[in-house]
Amino acid sequence: MIDVIVIGAGLFGSVIARHLTALGYSVLVIDNKEPTAGSRAAGCVIKPSWLTNFGGSLDPCMDLLKLYYQVHTVEFTIHPSGFKTTCGRIEPGDILGGPHINDHISDVRQYPDRVVASGSVGDYTAKRIVVAAGIWSPELYSCDVSAKLGWSFRGSPIPNPVIDTWAPYRQVVAFNMSDGRSWIGDGTALIPKSITPERLAVSQARCSAKSGATDLQPTLGARPYAVTTAPCLVAENGRAILATGGAKSGTVGAAYAALRVAAILRGK
Ligand SMILES: Cc1cc2nc3c(=O)[nH]c(=O)nc-3n(C[C@H](O)[C@H](O)[C@H](O)COP(=O)(O)OP(=O)(O)OC[C@H]3O[C@@H](n4cnc5c(N)ncnc54)[C@H](O)[C@@H]3O)c2cc1C
């Protein structure tokens, strides 16, 4: 029998699966490719200021990320001050896109010796299950997960990485990815009814003006966050473990969750 089924191949499910596999567990990942999954829009930037959300030491999270992925260093020029700041980033494709089955899981049933996840393609049986399904997690595990939505953009290459504050706690972050095209986000956090063509046009114009990139192609994503235990949610109920959240800090949040899930499986 498989040791662990992971539902969701976003940042959380992918990092958890990578870590558990490295620890020697047999792992099956299942994902249904939701078009607004947060990870599809993520730049996987690791900003030092976001790390404080997690409290305690973040060294183990960064150590885990560095063990499995190449953490690139990006030196951003901050506008309008001209100061410099250094952030980490991981190429999203390095984390996402691991092996998984494409199926929509609609039900999880627990038995004394196993857990069964039912999908449209088939049933999957394992000793334990990890629900890392982002904002869709409550459909499979009773929990209080919500989300704010936002766009990121891919555009023409830019000359230098830029962070430009446009409102309190709101910044345009822009850099070039490994394929040469830029990634730009403006940190907007919207509820679903605010997702309108007008708001998209505003974000697009802001990101273009502040980064200098043209030909911006948008991706809409939902950033899941734990309503009561922000920013990250790792919980256990019998053979099921919930792991999602992270809000804007999904990359380091995923590492935090992977460490917690591994500890739960070890009985700690
Ligand atoms: C515009 C934008 C920019 C961002 N930039 C960054 C950044 O630079 N750095 C950073 O650290 N974070 C960033 N984030 C935040 C980050 O994307 C999220 O915190 C992260 O995606 C949460 O990961 P997750 O795996 O919990 O959820 P998700 O990424 O939403 O993944 C959940 C997965 O579960 C699958 N799924 C759902 N239900 C089912 C089901 N029933 N059966 C099978 N599969 C299912 C979905 O298809 C999906 O792939 C950004 C987010 C947005 C929106």
Ligand as a Chemical Component Dictionary entry (heavy atoms), coordinates in Angstrom:
data_LIG
# 
_chem_comp.id                   LIG 
_chem_comp.type                 NON-POLYMER 
_chem_comp.pdbx_formal_charge   0 
_chem_comp.three_letter_code    LIG 
# 
loop_
_chem_comp_atom.comp_id 
_chem_comp_atom.atom_id 
_chem_comp_atom.alt_atom_id 
_chem_comp_atom.type_symbol 
_chem_comp_atom.charge 
_chem_comp_atom.model_Cartn_x 
_chem_comp_atom.model_Cartn_y 
_chem_comp_atom.model_Cartn_z 
_chem_comp_atom.pdbx_ordinal 
LIG C1  C1  C 0 -0.413  36.716 -8.105 1  
LIG C2  C2  C 0 0.258   35.886 -7.050 2  
LIG C3  C3  C 0 1.614   35.995 -6.857 3  
LIG C4  C4  C 0 2.246   35.227 -5.866 4  
LIG N1  N1  N 0 3.598   35.342 -5.724 5  
LIG C5  C5  C 0 4.213   34.642 -4.756 6  
LIG C6  C6  C 0 5.633   34.749 -4.591 7  
LIG O1  O1  O 0 6.323   35.433 -5.347 8  
LIG N2  N2  N 0 6.216   34.071 -3.562 9  
LIG C7  C7  C 0 5.487   33.260 -2.717 10 
LIG O2  O2  O 0 6.088   32.660 -1.819 11 
LIG N3  N3  N 0 4.134   33.131 -2.849 12 
LIG C8  C8  C 0 3.501   33.805 -3.849 13 
LIG N4  N4  N 0 2.143   33.692 -3.997 14 
LIG C9  C9  C 0 1.376   32.888 -3.012 15 
LIG C10 C10 C 0 1.359   31.433 -3.372 16 
LIG O3  O3  O 0 1.016   31.286 -4.715 17 
LIG C11 C11 C 0 0.346   30.672 -2.503 18 
LIG O4  O4  O 0 0.609   30.885 -1.149 19 
LIG C12 C12 C 0 0.456   29.173 -2.818 20 
LIG O5  O5  O 0 0.119   28.986 -4.171 21 
LIG C13 C13 C 0 -0.426  28.293 -1.964 22 
LIG O6  O6  O 0 -0.146  26.974 -2.380 23 
LIG P1  P1  P 0 -1.147  25.771 -2.161 24 
LIG O7  O7  O 0 -0.422  24.577 -2.675 25 
LIG O8  O8  O 0 -1.641  25.776 -0.757 26 
LIG O9  O9  O 0 -2.444  26.099 -3.063 27 
LIG P2  P2  P 0 -2.607  26.109 -4.650 28 
LIG O10 O10 O 0 -1.428  26.678 -5.313 29 
LIG O11 O11 O 0 -3.929  26.758 -4.934 30 
LIG O12 O12 O 0 -2.648  24.578 -5.044 31 
LIG C14 C14 C 0 -3.737  23.746 -4.744 32 
LIG C15 C15 C 0 -3.759  22.635 -5.789 33 
LIG O13 O13 O 0 -4.752  21.672 -5.430 34 
LIG C16 C16 C 0 -5.437  21.262 -6.599 35 
LIG N5  N5  N 0 -6.764  20.788 -6.188 36 
LIG C17 C17 C 0 -7.712  21.508 -5.565 37 
LIG N6  N6  N 0 -8.789  20.742 -5.294 38 
LIG C18 C18 C 0 -8.507  19.500 -5.780 39 
LIG C19 C19 C 0 -9.234  18.277 -5.814 40 
LIG N7  N7  N 0 -10.453 18.171 -5.292 41 
LIG N8  N8  N 0 -8.660  17.195 -6.407 42 
LIG C20 C20 C 0 -7.414  17.282 -6.952 43 
LIG N9  N9  N 0 -6.674  18.430 -6.920 44 
LIG C21 C21 C 0 -7.215  19.521 -6.345 45 
LIG C22 C22 C 0 -5.476  22.495 -7.494 46 
LIG O14 O14 O 0 -5.608  22.177 -8.859 47 
LIG C23 C23 C 0 -4.117  23.132 -7.180 48 
LIG O15 O15 O 0 -3.118  22.748 -8.109 49 
LIG C24 C24 C 0 1.494   34.377 -5.020 50 
LIG C25 C25 C 0 0.108   34.242 -5.240 51 
LIG C26 C26 C 0 -0.510  34.979 -6.240 52 
LIG C27 C27 C 0 -1.976  34.807 -6.474 53 
# 
loop_
_chem_comp_bond.comp_id 
_chem_comp_bond.atom_id_1 
_chem_comp_bond.atom_id_2 
_chem_comp_bond.value_order 
_chem_comp_bond.pdbx_ordinal 
LIG C1  C2  SING 1  
LIG C2  C3  SING 2  
LIG C2  C26 DOUB 3  
LIG C3  C4  DOUB 4  
LIG C4  N1  SING 5  
LIG C4  C24 SING 6  
LIG N1  C5  DOUB 7  
LIG C5  C6  SING 8  
LIG C5  C8  SING 9  
LIG C6  O1  DOUB 10 
LIG C6  N2  SING 11 
LIG N2  C7  SING 12 
LIG C7  O2  DOUB 13 
LIG C7  N3  SING 14 
LIG N3  C8  DOUB 15 
LIG C8  N4  SING 16 
LIG N4  C9  SING 17 
LIG N4  C24 SING 18 
LIG C9  C10 SING 19 
LIG C10 O3  SING 20 
LIG C10 C11 SING 21 
LIG C11 O4  SING 22 
LIG C11 C12 SING 23 
LIG C12 O5  SING 24 
LIG C12 C13 SING 25 
LIG C13 O6  SING 26 
LIG O6  P1  SING 27 
LIG P1  O7  DOUB 28 
LIG P1  O8  SING 29 
LIG P1  O9  SING 30 
LIG O9  P2  SING 31 
LIG P2  O10 DOUB 32 
LIG P2  O11 SING 33 
LIG P2  O12 SING 34 
LIG O12 C14 SING 35 
LIG C14 C15 SING 36 
LIG C15 O13 SING 37 
LIG C15 C23 SING 38 
LIG O13 C16 SING 39 
LIG C16 N5  SING 40 
LIG C16 C22 SING 41 
LIG N5  C17 SING 42 
LIG N5  C21 SING 43 
LIG C17 N6  DOUB 44 
LIG N6  C18 SING 45 
LIG C18 C19 SING 46 
LIG C18 C21 DOUB 47 
LIG C19 N7  SING 48 
LIG C19 N8  DOUB 49 
LIG N8  C20 SING 50 
LIG C20 N9  DOUB 51 
LIG N9  C21 SING 52 
LIG C22 O14 SING 53 
LIG C22 C23 SING 54 
LIG C23 O15 SING 55 
LIG C24 C25 DOUB 56 
LIG C25 C26 SING 57 
LIG C26 C27 SING 58 
# 
